[in-house]
Amino acid sequence: MGLLAFIIFGLIIGLVARALMPGRQSMGLVATALLGMAGSFVGGLIGSLIYGGRMFELHSAGIIGSVVGALLVMFLVGMGGGRRVSA
């Protein structure tokens, strides 16, 4: 998959993940694309570990895994990067 296709795919996966995650996520298009690309990587890695296929193949289970991976990344970033109140 070419770099441009990976960025566009990441943007689409990031938008889907942001739509599925409850609450408000304040991030721009670049952060959404990065979220989707990280989710694609995490989902592909988990899928290849479970099913033993190639990591960068495009198939329907990989798309679902990418969305789940993006939701996981968004959840972990939300847990670690919460707003802190200084006294």
ZAMI-40587 format. One record per residue (C-alpha): residue in one letter; residue number from 0; x, y, z; chain. Coordinates in Angstrom, 2 decimals, decimal comma, padded with zeros to 5 digits, always signed. Layout:
N
<pt resn="A" resi="NUM" xx="X" yy="Y" zz="Z" chain="A"/>
...
END
This chain:
87
<pt resn="M" resi="0" xx="+000,00" yy="+000,00" zz="+000,00" chain="A"/>
<pt resn="G" resi="1" xx="+001,40" yy="+003,37" zz="-000,94" chain="A"/>
<pt resn="L" resi="2" xx="+002,06" yy="+006,07" zz="+001,59" chain="A"/>
<pt resn="L" resi="3" xx="-000,71" yy="+008,34" zz="+000,29" chain="A"/>
<pt resn="A" resi="4" xx="-003,23" yy="+005,48" zz="+000,41" chain="A"/>
<pt resn="F" resi="5" xx="-002,14" yy="+004,67" zz="+003,98" chain="A"/>
<pt resn="I" resi="6" xx="-002,68" yy="+008,31" zz="+005,02" chain="A"/>
<pt resn="I" resi="7" xx="-006,13" yy="+008,46" zz="+003,38" chain="A"/>
<pt resn="F" resi="8" xx="-007,08" yy="+005,09" zz="+004,88" chain="A"/>
<pt resn="G" resi="9" xx="-005,89" yy="+006,32" zz="+008,29" chain="A"/>
<pt resn="L" resi="10" xx="-007,99" yy="+009,47" zz="+007,95" chain="A"/>
<pt resn="I" resi="11" xx="-011,11" yy="+007,44" zz="+007,13" chain="A"/>
<pt resn="I" resi="12" xx="-010,50" yy="+004,98" zz="+009,98" chain="A"/>
<pt resn="G" resi="13" xx="-009,82" yy="+007,89" zz="+012,37" chain="A"/>
<pt resn="L" resi="14" xx="-013,08" yy="+009,60" zz="+011,37" chain="A"/>
<pt resn="V" resi="15" xx="-015,03" yy="+006,37" zz="+011,91" chain="A"/>
<pt resn="A" resi="16" xx="-013,37" yy="+005,81" zz="+015,30" chain="A"/>
<pt resn="R" resi="17" xx="-014,12" yy="+009,39" zz="+016,37" chain="A"/>
<pt resn="A" resi="18" xx="-017,77" yy="+008,93" zz="+015,34" chain="A"/>
<pt resn="L" resi="19" xx="-018,05" yy="+005,71" zz="+017,37" chain="A"/>
<pt resn="M" resi="20" xx="-016,29" yy="+006,96" zz="+020,52" chain="A"/>
<pt resn="P" resi="21" xx="-018,70" yy="+008,65" zz="+022,93" chain="A"/>
<pt resn="G" resi="22" xx="-017,86" yy="+012,14" zz="+024,09" chain="A"/>
<pt resn="R" resi="23" xx="-016,15" yy="+015,04" zz="+022,38" chain="A"/>
<pt resn="Q" resi="24" xx="-012,74" yy="+014,61" zz="+020,81" chain="A"/>
<pt resn="S" resi="25" xx="-011,12" yy="+017,89" zz="+019,94" chain="A"/>
<pt resn="M" resi="26" xx="-008,54" yy="+017,05" zz="+017,29" chain="A"/>
<pt resn="G" resi="27" xx="-007,89" yy="+018,23" zz="+013,78" chain="A"/>
<pt resn="L" resi="28" xx="-007,59" yy="+016,29" zz="+010,54" chain="A"/>
<pt resn="V" resi="29" xx="-003,89" yy="+015,59" zz="+010,99" chain="A"/>
<pt resn="A" resi="30" xx="-004,40" yy="+014,15" zz="+014,48" chain="A"/>
<pt resn="T" resi="31" xx="-007,37" yy="+012,14" zz="+013,19" chain="A"/>
<pt resn="A" resi="32" xx="-005,25" yy="+010,71" zz="+010,37" chain="A"/>
<pt resn="L" resi="33" xx="-002,45" yy="+009,86" zz="+012,81" chain="A"/>
<pt resn="L" resi="34" xx="-005,00" yy="+008,20" zz="+015,10" chain="A"/>
<pt resn="G" resi="35" xx="-006,32" yy="+006,11" zz="+012,22" chain="A"/>
<pt resn="M" resi="36" xx="-002,83" yy="+005,13" zz="+011,07" chain="A"/>
<pt resn="A" resi="37" xx="-001,85" yy="+004,09" zz="+014,61" chain="A"/>
<pt resn="G" resi="38" xx="-005,13" yy="+002,18" zz="+014,91" chain="A"/>
<pt resn="S" resi="39" xx="-004,47" yy="+000,44" zz="+011,62" chain="A"/>
<pt resn="F" resi="40" xx="-001,05" yy="-000,59" zz="+012,81" chain="A"/>
<pt resn="V" resi="41" xx="-002,36" yy="-001,85" zz="+016,18" chain="A"/>
<pt resn="G" resi="42" xx="-005,33" yy="-003,64" zz="+014,59" chain="A"/>
<pt resn="G" resi="43" xx="-003,13" yy="-005,22" zz="+011,92" chain="A"/>
<pt resn="L" resi="44" xx="-000,60" yy="-006,35" zz="+014,49" chain="A"/>
<pt resn="I" resi="45" xx="-003,27" yy="-007,95" zz="+016,70" chain="A"/>
<pt resn="G" resi="46" xx="-004,97" yy="-009,54" zz="+013,70" chain="A"/>
<pt resn="S" resi="47" xx="-001,74" yy="-011,01" zz="+012,36" chain="A"/>
<pt resn="L" resi="48" xx="-000,87" yy="-012,39" zz="+015,80" chain="A"/>
<pt resn="I" resi="49" xx="-004,28" yy="-014,06" zz="+016,14" chain="A"/>
<pt resn="Y" resi="50" xx="-004,85" yy="-015,30" zz="+012,59" chain="A"/>
<pt resn="G" resi="51" xx="-001,26" yy="-015,58" zz="+011,39" chain="A"/>
<pt resn="G" resi="52" xx="-001,65" yy="-013,67" zz="+008,13" chain="A"/>
<pt resn="R" resi="53" xx="+000,38" yy="-010,89" zz="+006,59" chain="A"/>
<pt resn="M" resi="54" xx="+000,15" yy="-007,66" zz="+008,52" chain="A"/>
<pt resn="F" resi="55" xx="-000,33" yy="-005,24" zz="+005,62" chain="A"/>
<pt resn="E" resi="56" xx="-002,99" yy="-007,09" zz="+003,64" chain="A"/>
<pt resn="L" resi="57" xx="-006,29" yy="-005,27" zz="+003,11" chain="A"/>
<pt resn="H" resi="58" xx="-009,38" yy="-007,31" zz="+003,98" chain="A"/>
<pt resn="S" resi="59" xx="-012,67" yy="-006,75" zz="+005,82" chain="A"/>
<pt resn="A" resi="60" xx="-011,43" yy="-008,17" zz="+009,11" chain="A"/>
<pt resn="G" resi="61" xx="-008,43" yy="-005,85" zz="+008,86" chain="A"/>
<pt resn="I" resi="62" xx="-010,71" yy="-002,84" zz="+008,40" chain="A"/>
<pt resn="I" resi="63" xx="-012,74" yy="-003,80" zz="+011,48" chain="A"/>
<pt resn="G" resi="64" xx="-009,51" yy="-004,46" zz="+013,38" chain="A"/>
<pt resn="S" resi="65" xx="-008,23" yy="-001,05" zz="+012,33" chain="A"/>
<pt resn="V" resi="66" xx="-011,32" yy="+000,66" zz="+013,74" chain="A"/>
<pt resn="V" resi="67" xx="-011,05" yy="-001,34" zz="+016,97" chain="A"/>
<pt resn="G" resi="68" xx="-007,34" yy="-000,51" zz="+017,17" chain="A"/>
<pt resn="A" resi="69" xx="-008,06" yy="+003,19" zz="+016,65" chain="A"/>
<pt resn="L" resi="70" xx="-010,71" yy="+003,09" zz="+019,39" chain="A"/>
<pt resn="L" resi="71" xx="-008,18" yy="+001,40" zz="+021,69" chain="A"/>
<pt resn="V" resi="72" xx="-005,52" yy="+004,01" zz="+020,90" chain="A"/>
<pt resn="M" resi="73" xx="-008,02" yy="+006,84" zz="+021,45" chain="A"/>
<pt resn="F" resi="74" xx="-009,10" yy="+005,34" zz="+024,77" chain="A"/>
<pt resn="L" resi="75" xx="-005,51" yy="+004,92" zz="+025,97" chain="A"/>
<pt resn="V" resi="76" xx="-004,56" yy="+008,46" zz="+024,94" chain="A"/>
<pt resn="G" resi="77" xx="-007,68" yy="+009,78" zz="+026,68" chain="A"/>
<pt resn="M" resi="78" xx="-006,75" yy="+007,92" zz="+029,86" chain="A"/>
<pt resn="G" resi="79" xx="-003,14" yy="+009,09" zz="+029,87" chain="A"/>
<pt resn="G" resi="80" xx="-003,56" yy="+012,59" zz="+028,49" chain="A"/>
<pt resn="G" resi="81" xx="-006,38" yy="+013,83" zz="+030,69" chain="A"/>
<pt resn="R" resi="82" xx="-006,64" yy="+017,45" zz="+031,70" chain="A"/>
<pt resn="R" resi="83" xx="-004,73" yy="+018,30" zz="+034,81" chain="A"/>
<pt resn="V" resi="84" xx="-005,72" yy="+021,06" zz="+037,17" chain="A"/>
<pt resn="S" resi="85" xx="-002,89" yy="+023,00" zz="+038,78" chain="A"/>
<pt resn="A" resi="86" xx="-003,37" yy="+024,56" zz="+042,16" chain="A"/>
END
